[in-house]
């Protein structure tokens, strides 16, 4: 039986490269269950969930990683983040009337001149760090490969496969030369890994286990797969975070909001989490106390 919702690392014994494979099923279902996105947007959002999980695996600090797309086109926002404990959440905001037909793929480089892709690392301790990724490719995989080539100076490969209900992603990162001393030979090995990775079909990705997938792709490369770790949908919303969001609006705007709610006969201020639809209610005294 194929393990659902896992992250599993692997390494090549004879090549200076390491990788990670992520499978998401129940996580995708949880993300889609609260919003019912069109099929093509759901597929893209699931790719972003894969990307957040794979990118979080590539950093060695405790904290969260967020990947975010903003555009002036039909998709206003896509955001996915992954925590140290492999909890993943994602959301999209869009104009349904402008979105391409549900059966058409969404090309990132066709979302308008104002489209930007940002990757933010938020350590549990220390300052946040953000990188802006130029959108010069149609696929998220190619955009991520371009980002690593520019920022890390070591090539990386990504294969993100998703539909409305499930997603499988593989990343491969080059390591500093150690096992292969000749630079040109090392580059040839990595080029071969890219060619092999690109042969993976969606049908294979969804039907094969992680071990079967890597055997199918890299059977001549002596690839070792480590133990799997669970991934799950999970939100980080809380009373405290909701109150912080309210406070960030500023005293004057919050007072206007309270006045509007009172005029409508509401006895408290309600904050809904857009990711999981958890509802938080705060008394007006509690909200006003934020600015005391």
N, C-alpha and C positions, 0 to 999 in steps of 0.2 A: 504494500500500500504506500502511495506517495505521501510523504509528510507535508502537511499544509502549514503555511505561514512560518517559515524558518529562514535563518541566515546561516550560511555555512561557508567557511573560508577554505581555501586550497592553495597549494604551493607547487611549483615545478622543481623537481630535483636537479634537472640538468640545465635549466634556463633561469636567468635572473629576472624572475617575475613571480608575482603572487596574485591571488584573485579572491573573489567572493561571489557566491550565488545566493539569490534571494527569491523565495517563492511566497506569494501572497494570494490568499483565497478568502478566508473569513474576514481578513482586514479589509479587502476590497468590498466585500458585501456590506460590512458595517459602514464604510464611507459612503457607499451608494444608497444605503437604506434610508438615510436621513434627508436626501436631497433629490433623488431620482433624476440624475443627469441624462441628457441625450447620449446615445451609445458612443459617438466619436469623442465627445468631451469626457465621458466616463473612462474611456480607454486612455486618453491623454492624462487624466488625473491619476489613474493607476500607475502610469509611467513615472509621474512625479513622485508618487509614494515609493516606488522602487528606487528612484534616484536618491531620495532623502535617506533611505536605509543604507544604500551602498556607499554614499558619500560619508554618512556618519561612521561607517566601518573604517573609512580611510583615515580618520583623525584619532589621535591617541590621548585625548583629554576627556574628562568627564564634562558632560554638558549636552546641549541640543544642537542640531543642525537643521536649518530651514532653507529650502529652495523655493523661490518665489518668482512668478512671472506676472508682469503688469503690462497692459497694452491700452491703447486708445481705440482698439477695434472691438470685435464682438465678444472677445473674452477679456473682461476687465481685470481679473485676478485668478491666478492659480497658486496655491500655497500648500506645501507639504512639509512636515517636520518629523524628525525622529529623535528620541531621547536616548540617553545612555543605556536604559533598560530595554531598548528596542520597542518602545511604544510609538506607534505611528498614527498620524492624523492628517487629513487633507481636506481642502475646500476649494470651490471655484465659484466665481461670480461672472455672469455672462448675460448677453442680450440674446434671447432665444430667436428673435426675428432676424438677427444678422448672422447667426451661427450657420456654418455650412450644413447641408443636409446630413442627417444622422449617419448615413452610410459612407460619407466622404471623410477621408483622413484630414486632420487639421495640421497644416504646415506652419511651424513657428515663424519662419521667415516671411510668411504671408499675412501676418497679423498687424501690419502697419509700421510706420517709421518710429512710432513711440514705444515699441516693444522693448522691454528690458528684462534680463534674467539676473537675479541676485542670489548669491549663496551666503548665508549668514551663520557663523559659528558663535554660539553663546555659551561660554564656559560657566560651570557652576561657580568658579572663582576667577575673577579677572574681567577684562573688558571684552565686549563683543567685537567680532571682526567680520567685515563684509567684503565680498568681491562681486563686482559687476561683470557679468559674462555677456559678450557681444552676441547677438542673435544673427548669425550669418549662415545658418543651416536650417533645413526644414525639420530635421528630427532632433529630439532632445538628446539622443545618444551622441550625435555628431557635435552638438553644442558643448556637451560635457568633455568630449575628447579634445576639443579646441581649447577649452578652459584649462585643462591639465597641461596641455602642451605649452601654453603661454605662461602659466603661473608656477608650475612645479618643475618645468624643464625636463621632465621625464614622461615619456608617452604612456597613455592609458587608453584602454579600450572599454566600450560599453555596448551591451546588447540588451535593449529593453523591449520586451514583448508583452502586450497586454490587450485584453478585450474588456467588455463590460463587467465581467465577473471575476477575473483572475489575472495574475501578472507574474512574470518570471524575468529576472534581471541578472546579468552577469557583468562583473567588472574585472579587468585584468590590469595590473599596474606594473610597469617596469621597475626593477630595483637597480641600485648602483652595481656596476660590473664587479663580479666576484667569481662566479662559476665559469663564465665565458670571458676570457681575457681579451680576445680580439674584438674590437669595437664593431667592425663591419659584420662579423659573424653574429654578434649579439643583436644587432639591428635586423639581420636577416631572420633570426629566430622569432623576434617580436612581430615582424611582418607576416611570418607564417602563422603565428597565433591569431592575428587579425583576420587572415583569410579563412582559417578554420572556424573562428567564432561567427563569421558572417554566413556560414552554411547552415546555421541552426534555424529551422523552420518553426513557425508558431505551433504547428501540430506536435512537433517533437518536444518543444519547450513545455507545453501543457501536459503532455502524456507521460514524459519520462521523469524519473526521480533525479535528484541532484547527482547522485553517483552515476546513473545511467547517462545523463546528459554530458557530464565531463568525460566519461569513457567514450561516448560517441564522438565528441569533438576532439579530444586530445589523447587518443589511445596510444599514440607513439611518443608522447611527450613526458611520460613518467610523472603523472600528476597525483599528488596526495591530498585527500580530502579530510578535513578535520571534523570534529563532532558538530552537529547542528545546534543552533540556539533558537529558542522560540521568538517569534515576532507577533505582535498583536496590536489591534486598534486600541488607542487610549488617548484620552484628552487630559490636558494639564490645567483645565479651568478650575477655579475655586472661588470661595467667597472673597478671599484676600485679593486675588488677581482681578476679580470683577470690580471690587471697590477701587483698586489702583486705576483701572480703566476709566471709571467714573471720575476720579480725582484728576486724571490727565486732561479732562475737558476744560478744567478751570472753574473757579468759583462762580463767575457770572453766568456761564453757559449751563452749569449744573442747576443754578437757581431758576433759570428760565425753564429748564426741563421739569423741575419740581412744580413750578407754577402751572405749566401745561397739564401735568398729571393731576394736580388738584382740581383744576377747572373741569377735567373730565370725570371727576368723582373717584379717582383712584387713591387708595390709602397708602400706597407704597411705590417705590421705584423698582421696576423690574428690569433685569439684565439677562438676556438670553445668549448662551454660547452658540455661535454660528457653526461650530464644528460638530457638537454632539447634542445640541438643543437642550442642554441642562438649563433650568431656569433658576435665577437667584433673585430674591426679593429683599429689599432693604427699606427700613423705615426712613422717613424724611429726617428725623433726628439723627439717625446713624449716618446718613449722607452728609448732613450739615456739619457733623462732628469731624469730618475729614479736613475741614478748613479752619478748625478752632485753633 
